[in-house]
């Protein structure tokens, strides 16, 4: 998955961005890459969906006005 939260602040990370990154970094995911303009993570479907749920809820509660999210399924049969 890949995500960003808005609004952006180039001087310091807003609370919603910090919370979103903490959620992803503490989730049971295989690979996490956190950057200033986008974040990516990889893992099993259940782990990713659990992380996405928490990410959306906590980022919005922390002031995010938009969360851009992309989820790709790689190497698994889609049912």
N, C-alpha and C positions, 0 to 999 in steps of 0.2 A: 504494500500500500504506500501511497504518497499523500502527504497533506501539508497544508499551510493554514494558519489562522490570521485573521485580520481584525482590527486595523493594524497596519505596520507602524513601527516606531523605530527609526534608524539610530536613535541615540541610546536607547536601552530596551531590552526585551520587555514587552508588556506582560502583565500577570497571566493573561490567557495563553500566551506563547510558552511561558515558563511551566504552567500547569500541564499543557498538552505534551511538552517534552518529557516532563516527569512521568506522566502516565505511560508513555511509550517506552521510556527507558526502564521502567520498573515492571513492564509486562513480560510475560513468558514468551518472548519472540526470539527467533533465530538470529536475526541481523537487524541492527538499528543504526541509522546514519542521521544525525541531527545537524542541520545547517541553518544559517540565518534566513534563507529564503525558501526552504523546503526541507521536509523530513521524510525519510523512507524507512520502512520496516518490512521484514519478511517473517513468515511463520505459517503454521498450520491454520486451517480455516477457523476452527473454534477459537484459537488464541488471538487471531487477527480480529475476528468479530467481537470478541470480548473487549479487546483493547479499543476498537473503534467506538463501541458503546460508551465506555468510560471517557474516552477522549472527547467525544461530542458533548456529553453531559457536563463534564467539568470545564471544558474550554468556554462553552456558552455561559455557564454560571459565573465564570471569571471575567466576563466582559467581551468575549469574541462577538463580532457582529457578522462574521462570515467564516465558515470553515470549508475550504476546498479539499475534496477527498477523492482519490482514485484508488480503486481496488482491482487488482489483476489476479486471475487464477492461472497459475503456471504449474504444469506437471501433475495436475489432478483432473480426474474425470468430473465434469460438471454434471450434476444430477438435477 
